[in-house]
Amino acid sequence: MRRRAALLATSAATALLTATATLTAPTASAKTTAPARAAACGDGTYHAEAVKNGSTWTARRGGSTVYTGTDMRAAVQAAIGALTANRTSKERVVVRGSGSVSAGSRISLPSYTVLDVCGTIDVIGTGSGDQAPVYSRGTRDIEVQHLDVTGAPLYGIFLRNVQNVVLGQIDMRLSRGLGVRIDNRGDTSQWTRNIRIDNVYVSGASSHAVETYGVDGLTVGTVTARNVGESGLLLNQTINATVTKVDAENVGTGTGYAAFRMANRNGRTGSGYATNIRVGEVIARGGGRGVFCVSESGGATIDRITLSYTGNNAILIENCYNVNLAAQGGTVTGGGEIRLAARSEFPNNRDITVQNLTVTNSSIRESPCGENTTFRNNRLVNSTQSIC
């Protein structure tokens, strides 16, 4: 017998403290006071800069030159190193010019550092481990205002056990690697906290466009993923997140990954799944799955869904709890089915709502039967439905 259970009431998500701190006035040796965010790359004031002229990079702070040579990474790191030691407020470095860095190297950001790259970092060669052209670990209050990356990095941006991070306008056109990884896996007793990502475009990555693990407090504007090997946006064990849009095309083709994926108890707060993951829109064209929730994740509402011709499930909900799909509406056209499933090693699905969808040339299937599942206001066009 079909069940039409009432939707589990949601609770208010914890407010995200993601405002960017205003930079303080510079020391006497700094160039000028740095703004929290420049209107355009390189605009505004700064404390140090790395500038390319011909094939020569020069890093300077005020009237002091701290590096001259042909190595982009060394120049940028020298400019960062010229900032005030042991500072407790942000200082800004502007990079003017493009160059290459090794996949086996890093530009490391210490605490209270703002980096604005007006040019392209091309990653060449090979490396191993957690190397990235922009890297920070165990730090707080950092910003990357603009960053363009090409080539073959292991990670475009790698941040671990950090607090109070802003990533502004990020563009990565890669031939391999993972775009942005933000996690707490160096010390899992501490959450990585208070992360803001404004706009990220990633193409050509062999892994995910953007991945988080162990984050409390995440605000994302738009993640645009094109021809990416795994997920567009993957949230692992992340809580109190707000995402405006995930826009994916040909993402995770031939895999079980998805345009938007939640895994590893994502959305679990304490021992429950009150709604704390809020996604405005997920778009997927082709690729693998569109939306995938797995491994005891949940506490999520996705307002709008537009999925077309996914090669795997359009939507797969597997061992998840309190998930509201298409709260405001959506379409699923062609491709794989909408599936509610379960593995035996985890508790079954519970409090799942599938609603407001126009499903064309596809199907909706629930097997095994979940607990308190709601199917409501779905329109089937040349499609079938098999639910409990």
N, C-alpha and C positions, 0 to 999 in steps of 0.2 A: 504494500500500500504506500502511495506517495505521501511524503511528509511535507508540510508547509510550516516549518517552525518559525517562530518569531525571531527576528534578528537580535543577537546579543547586544545589549546597550554598550556603547563605547564610553570610555572615560577620556577626560582631557589629557592631551600629551603634555609632558613636562616642557616648560618653556625653554627654548634654546638660547643660550647666551653666546651669540655669535657676532656681536658688534666688534669691529676692528678698533683697537686702541689708537688714539691720536698720538703721533710722535711728538716728543718734547723738543725744545730748542737745542741746537747743536752746541757742542763745545767750541771753544775758541778756534780750534784747528779744523772744524768741520766746514764744509762749503756753505750750506744753508740749512734751514729747518725742513725736514722731510714731511710731506703730507701723508695721511693714512692711505690714500689712494690717489694716483695721478689720473687725470682725465683721459690722457692718451699716453702711450708708452714713452717714457723719458721726460714727459712734461713735469713741471713742478721742481721742487728743490730736493736736494740729496746731500749725502755726507761724503760719498766716495764714488768713483766711476772707473770703468774699464773701457777704453776707447780704441778701436782699430783704425789705423791709418795705413793704407797699402797692405802690407803683410805684417805690420808691426803693431802689437798691442801695448798700450801704456795704461797702467793703473796708477791712480793718484788720489790723494785726499788733500783738498785745498791746493796749496802750492807745493806739496811734497809728492814726489814720484816714488812709488813703492814697487813698481815692476816695469820693465821694458823687455820685450821679446816677442817671439812668434807663437807662444803657447796660450791659447784662449783660456783653458782651464786654470793655468797658473796665474794669469792676469786677473781673472774674476776672483779667484781665491785670495789673491793678494789684496784686492780692493776690499773684500770682506774682512780680511785680517787687519786692515788699517782702521776699522771702526773702533770706537772707544772700548777698551777692555773692561770686562765686568760690568757692562751697562745694564741698567734696569728699565730702560725705555728704548723704543725702536729707533734704529738708524737705517738709512736707505742707501742701497748701491744701485746705480744705473749702469747697464752694459750697452754699449753702442757699437754694433757690428756683429757679423756672423763668423763662425769658425767651426772647427771640428774638435771633438774630445774623444778619448778612447772609451770603449765600452767597459774597460777594466778600471775606470777612474771615477772620481766623484767631485762635484762642487758641493761642499758641506756648508750648511747654514747653522750657525750657533743661535742661541736664544736672542730675541729682540732684534731680528734682522729682517729687512724688507729688500727683496730682489726684484728688479724690473729689467727684463732682457729685451732689448730693442734690436732684434736680429734673430738668427736661427742657429741653434746648436745642432750640428750634424754629428751623430754618434757613429764611430767607425771601429773596426776590429772586433775583438772578442773579449769576454770577461767571464767572471763567475761570481756567485754570491749575490749580495744585495747592492751592487754598484748601480749608480744612477747619475745622470748629469746634474740633477738637483736632489740632494740627500739631506735628511736631518734626523737625528735620533736623540731621545732623551732631552728635548728642548721645549721651549714655550715661546709664544708670541712671535710667530714668523709669518711672513707673507711672500707670495710669489705673484706679482701683479700682472705681468705678461711673460709668456714663455712659449716659444715655438721650437719643437724638436723634430728632427728627421733622422733617418738611418736606423740602426739596429741596436738600441739599448737593451739591457736586461730589464730595467724599469726606466720609464721616463722621469717619474718623480717617485721617490721612496721615502716615506715618513714613518717613524716607529716611536711609540711611547712619547707622543707630543701633546701639547695643549695649546689652544687658542691659535688656530691656523686659518689663514685665508689664502685660497687659490683663486686668482681672478680670471683672466682670459688665457686659456691654455689650449694650444693647438699642436697635435702630434700626428705626423704623417710618417708612419714607420714601416719597416720591412720585417720586423719581428718584435718580440718582447711584450711587456705589460705596460700599459699607459701610466696610470696613477695607482699606487698601493699605499694605503694608510692603515696601520695596525698597531697592536699592543703586544706583539708576540715576543718582544725582548723581556718583558716583565708582565705576565698576564694577571698579576695581582692588582695591577693598576689599569684603569681604562685610559685609552686615548680620548681626550675630551675636547669638545667645542671646535668643530671643524666646519668651515664654510667653503664651498666650491661654487663659484659663480657660473662659468661656462667652460666646458671641456669638449673639444672635438678630437676624436682618435680614429685614425684609419690604419689598416695594415698590421695592427698588433697581432701576434700569434696567440696571445693569451687574452686577458680581459682589458677592456678600455679603462674602467675604474673599479677598484675592489677595496672594500674596508673589512676589517676584522677587529673586534674588540673596541668599538667606538661608542661613546655615550655623548650624544649631542652632535647631530649632523644636519647641515642645511645645504641642499644642492639646488642650483638653478636648472641648467640643462646639460645633460650628457648626450652628445651626438656620437654615435658609433657607426663606422662604415667598414665592411669587410674585415671584421675582427674575428679571431679564431675561437674565442670562448664567449664570455658574457659582455654585454654592454655596461650594465651596472650590477655588480654583485655585492650584496650586503651580507656579511657573516657576523653573527653575534654583535649586531649593532642595534642600539636602542635610541629612542627619542630622535627620530629622523624625519625630515621633511624634504621631499623631492618634488620639484616642479614638473620636469619632463625628462623622459628617456626616449630618445629617437634613434632607432636602430634599423640598419639595413644590411642584409647578408651577414648576420652576426651568429656565430656558433654553428655554421653550416655543417651538417653531418655529425653533430655532437648532441649531448643532452643539455648543454648550456642554453642560456636564454637572454633575450634583450634585457629583461629585468629578473634577477634571481635573488632569493633569500634562502639562507642555509645556516646550519649550525646554531640553532636556537636564536636565530635573529628575531628581534622583537620581544624576547622573553624578559620581563622585568620582575625581579624576585622569583616567585614560583608561578607567576601568572602571565596572561597575555592581554592585558588591557591595551586598547588601541594607542600605539605610540609611533607607528610607522605610517606616514601619510604621503601618498604619491598622487600628484595631480594627473599625470597622463603617461601612458606607455604606448609607444608606436613601434611595431615590428613589421618589416617587409622581408619575406624570405628568411633565410638563415635557419637556425635550429628552432628552439622554443621561443614563444613570445613572453610568457610569464611563467615562472617556476618557483614554487614554495616547497621546501623540503626540510627534513631532519629537525622536527620539533621547532619550526619557526612560526611566526604569526603576529598577532597584534597589529594587523595592517589593513588599511583601506586604500584602494586604488580607485580614483574618481572616474577616469575615462580611459578606455582601452580601444585601440585600433590595430588589429592584427590581421595580416593578409599573407596567405600562401607560405606559412611557416613549414619547414620540412619535417619537424618533429611536432609534438603536441603544441597546439596554439596556447593552451594553458594546462599546466599540470600542478595540482595541489596534492601533496603527498605527506601525510603525517604532520599537518599544520592545524593551527587553532586560532579562532577569531580572525578570519580573513574575509573581507568584504570586497568583492570584485564588481567593477563597473557601477559604483555607487551613483554616478551621475549619467552613465550611459556608455555605449560602445558597440563596436562591430567586430565580428570574427568572420573572415571570408576565406574559404578554401583552406588548403593546408591540413595540418593535423587537428585532431579532436580536442575538445575541452574535457579534461579527464580529472576526476577525483579518485585518488588511489591511496594505497597504504602498504608499507612494509611491516612485516611482523615484529621487527625488533623495536619499534616505537609505538606509542599509543595511537589509536586511529584518529582520523580527522575529526574535528569538533568545531561547531559554530562557524561553518562556512556558508557564505551567501554568494550566490551567482545570480545576478539580476541585470535588467535593463540592457540586455545584449540582443542585437540582431545577428543571428548566426546563419550564414549562407554557405551552402555546399560543404557542410561540415557536420559535426555531431557533438552532443553532450552525453557523457557517460560517467556514472558513479559506480565504482566497484573496487572494494567492498563498500557496504553501506556505512556512512559516517554517523556521528551523533549530532543531532540538531542541525541538519543541513537544510538550507532554504534555497529553492529555485523560484524566482519571481520575475514576472514581467519580461520574459525572454521570448523573442519572436524567431521562429524557425522557418527558414526559406530553403526549400530543397535540402533539409537537414533532418536528422533523427535525434531522439532523446531516449536514454535508458537510465532512469534514476530510481532510487528506492522509494 
